[in-house]
Amino acid sequence: MAKARVAVLISGSGTNLQALIDSARDPAYPAQIVLVISNRPGAFGLTRAQNAGIEALVLDHKGFPTRADFDAALDQALRARDIELVCMAGFMRLLTPGFVEKWANKLINVHPALLPAFPGLDVQQRAIDAGVRFSGCTVHFVTAEMDAGPILVQAVVPILGDDTADSLSDRIRVQEHKAFPLALKLVAQGRVSIENGCALIKDAAASSDCLINPAN
């Protein structure tokens, strides 16, 4: 079976990109990372791509007069390389509804919270301030509404009494590096379908364990 051709969109250091690259090195993994695009010229993720022998492309959003113009160039770059799936790995830019519609159910994002709770930015501090006991990460399909698409994979992280936004973010990031490659694998295998706005995963097993925090 041919591997799915994947592009990864980044804006920064690319730690989730690296997790995807590492997973894709497994011959049994059903996807191959063939393109990395950054909207910021100095993003370290570009170096990660080059070190892995992956094409690295810069589309500086500052060079485009409108969001639609940027998204049109992005769409053209993806289609010119026969990209089948797109992963947003720390891509700090909102995409236009027109672009999202073109790539519906082929565009995947990772968010550092347990959606639908805490969409948007500064999510770790917001979770701590709200006094919730758990946070985590969510990998989801992208829709026109920010952080609201069908959920593919979630991982849970307890919030500790002495947590700061930075310490909680560090622990969540460890789980992101597991959840994102898993989500991409499931989609690339063709095991995901969308019904009534929810992602259904064929032959998926889920734990029935109850998580309690704090523990006695």
C-alpha positions in Angstrom: 0.0 0.0 0.0 1.4 3.4 -1.0 2.2 5.8 1.9 0.2 9.0 2.2 2.2 12.1 1.1 2.2 14.5 4.0 3.1 18.2 4.4 3.7 19.8 7.8 3.1 23.5 8.4 5.2 25.1 11.1 6.0 28.6 12.5 8.7 27.7 15.2 11.0 25.2 16.6 9.1 22.2 15.2 9.2 19.7 18.1 6.0 18.1 16.9 7.4 18.1 13.4 10.4 16.1 14.7 8.0 13.6 16.4 6.3 13.1 13.0 9.6 12.7 11.2 10.8 10.2 13.7 7.6 8.1 13.5 7.7 8.2 9.7 11.1 6.6 9.7 9.4 3.3 10.6 9.0 1.3 7.4 5.6 0.2 8.6 4.3 3.8 9.2 1.6 4.6 6.6 2.6 8.2 5.9 5.8 9.9 4.6 6.7 13.5 5.3 7.7 15.0 2.0 7.3 18.8 2.6 7.7 21.2 5.4 6.4 24.8 5.0 7.0 27.7 7.4 5.4 31.1 7.4 8.5 32.4 9.3 11.9 32.4 7.5 13.9 31.8 10.7 11.9 28.8 12.1 14.2 26.1 13.4 11.8 23.5 12.1 13.2 24.3 8.6 16.5 23.0 9.8 14.9 19.9 11.2 13.4 19.2 7.8 16.7 19.8 6.0 18.5 17.5 8.4 16.0 14.8 7.6 16.3 15.3 3.8 12.8 16.7 3.5 12.0 19.7 1.2 11.7 22.9 3.3 9.8 25.8 1.9 9.3 29.3 3.3 6.1 31.2 2.5 6.5 34.4 4.5 3.0 35.6 5.2 4.4 39.2 5.4 5.0 39.1 1.7 1.3 38.6 0.8 -1.2 41.5 0.8 -4.1 39.4 2.2 -4.8 36.1 4.0 -6.5 34.8 0.9 -3.4 35.5 -1.2 -1.2 33.6 1.3 -3.6 30.7 1.4 -3.7 30.5 -2.4 0.1 30.2 -2.6 0.0 27.6 0.2 -2.6 25.6 -1.7 -0.7 25.8 -4.9 2.5 24.6 -3.2 0.7 21.6 -1.7 -1.0 20.6 -4.8 2.2 20.9 -6.9 3.7 18.2 -4.7 0.7 15.9 -4.7 0.2 16.3 -1.0 -2.6 14.2 0.4 -2.6 15.2 4.1 -1.5 18.4 5.9 -0.4 18.5 9.6 -0.3 21.9 11.4 2.5 21.5 14.0 2.7 24.8 15.8 1.6 26.7 12.8 0.6 30.1 14.3 -1.7 31.4 11.6 -5.4 31.1 11.0 -6.4 29.7 7.6 -9.3 31.1 5.6 -12.5 29.2 5.4 -12.0 28.7 1.7 -8.6 26.9 2.2 -10.1 24.8 5.0 -13.0 23.7 2.8 -10.6 22.7 0.0 -8.7 20.5 2.5 -11.6 19.3 4.6 -10.8 16.1 6.5 -7.2 16.2 5.2 -6.0 19.0 7.6 -4.9 18.0 11.1 -3.9 20.2 14.0 -2.6 19.6 17.5 -3.9 21.8 20.4 -2.4 21.9 23.9 -5.7 21.4 25.8 -8.5 19.0 26.1 -10.9 20.5 23.6 -13.6 21.7 23.6 -12.3 23.2 26.8 -9.8 26.0 26.5 -9.6 26.8 22.8 -7.3 29.6 21.6 -4.1 30.8 23.2 -2.6 30.8 26.8 -4.4 27.6 27.5 -2.1 26.3 30.2 -2.4 29.3 32.4 -6.2 29.5 31.8 -6.5 25.9 32.9 -4.5 26.5 36.1 -6.5 29.6 36.9 -9.8 27.7 36.4 -8.7 25.2 39.0 -9.3 22.2 36.7 -7.6 18.9 37.7 -6.6 17.7 34.2 -5.3 19.2 31.0 -3.7 17.6 28.0 -3.7 17.8 24.3 -6.1 17.2 21.4 -5.4 16.3 17.8 -8.3 17.2 15.6 -9.4 17.9 12.0 -9.4 21.6 11.2 -12.6 23.4 10.4 -13.4 27.0 9.7 -14.2 27.5 13.4 -11.0 27.7 15.4 -10.1 24.6 17.5 -13.6 23.1 16.9 -13.1 20.3 14.4 -13.7 16.5 14.9 -11.4 15.1 17.6 -9.1 12.3 16.6 -6.8 11.7 19.6 -6.6 13.1 23.1 -4.0 12.6 25.9 -4.6 13.6 29.5 -2.1 15.2 31.9 -2.8 15.9 35.6 -2.4 19.5 36.8 -0.2 19.5 39.9 -0.4 21.9 42.8 2.8 23.7 42.0 2.4 23.8 38.2 3.2 26.9 36.2 2.1 27.4 32.7 5.6 26.4 31.6 5.9 23.2 33.6 2.4 22.1 32.5 3.2 23.0 28.9 6.4 20.8 29.0 4.5 17.8 30.2 1.7 18.3 27.7 4.3 18.5 24.9 5.6 15.1 25.7 2.1 13.7 25.1 1.7 15.8 21.9 4.7 13.9 20.5 2.8 10.6 21.0 -0.7 11.7 20.1 0.1 13.5 16.8 1.9 10.6 15.1 -0.9 8.3 16.3 -3.6 10.6 14.8 -1.7 10.9 11.5 -1.3 7.1 11.4 -5.0 6.5 11.9 -6.0 9.0 9.1 -3.3 7.7 6.7 -4.6 4.1 7.3 -8.1 5.2 6.2 -9.5 4.2 9.5 -11.3 7.5 10.3 -14.7 8.5 9.1 -16.8 11.6 10.0 -20.4 11.2 11.2 -22.5 14.0 12.6 -19.4 16.1 13.2 -17.6 13.4 15.1 -14.5 11.3 14.1 -15.1 7.6 14.3 -12.1 5.3 14.3 -12.5 1.8 12.9 -11.2 -1.0 15.2 -10.1 1.4 17.9 -9.7 0.3 21.5 -10.1 2.7 24.4 -9.2 2.2 28.0 -12.2 2.0 30.4 -10.0 3.0 33.4 -11.1 5.9 35.6 -8.6 8.7 36.2 -8.7 10.4 39.5 -6.7 13.5 40.5 -5.5 14.1 43.1 -4.8 10.6 44.3 -5.2 9.7 47.9 
